[in-house]
């Protein structure tokens, strides 16, 4: 599914480039990475972590999603990303907890089967570090978020596929997206923290336009 592509009429106009800071210098080799990429689900993880009962951290991941990436190694400001996740694909390792997370108290997957992230701006923040601003939509509520993405590396695997790696993270307040479940502990405090850390451990494969 072509969520967005260079040939799509819906693709937004690229934002104007901004000059990197003195500390942020583009690697000349990045030019070779320019092109379209797709996240490899077998070697990637799009997940989250949240404090539970104020004493431990619960971690989970989305196991079903579609993606489309465009990376411009000469001008990072022209790079774009879009990811569509199936909200019902949550896996926290406990079936009962998964059912709660995709139920009405949280993601309400029956009514809102998808959540999306669509980039709106990209800039080089430091050597190998990019700042990607984008719109995150959960339960049909869209709000801006900022991802810090670290470039891990670029290789050609034994099967001839070009691969590139990025690690990204951002922290959101779930109540901003209508996730207002607020069970309290007897000692005070929230059963589930309002702060949720989103994690993007990305291995992407270069794709080519279909003739």
Secondary structure, 3 states (H helix, E strand, C coil): CCCCCCCCCCCCCCCCCCCCCCCCCCCHHHHHHCEEEEECHHHCEEEEEEEECCCEEEEEEECCEEEEEEECCCCHHHCEEEEEEEHHHEECCCHHHHHHHCCCCCCCCCCCCEEEEEEEEEEEEECCEEEEEEEEEECCEEEEEEEEEEEEEEEECCCCCEEEEEEEEEEEEHHHHCCCCCCECCCCCECEEEEEEEEEEEEEEEECCCC
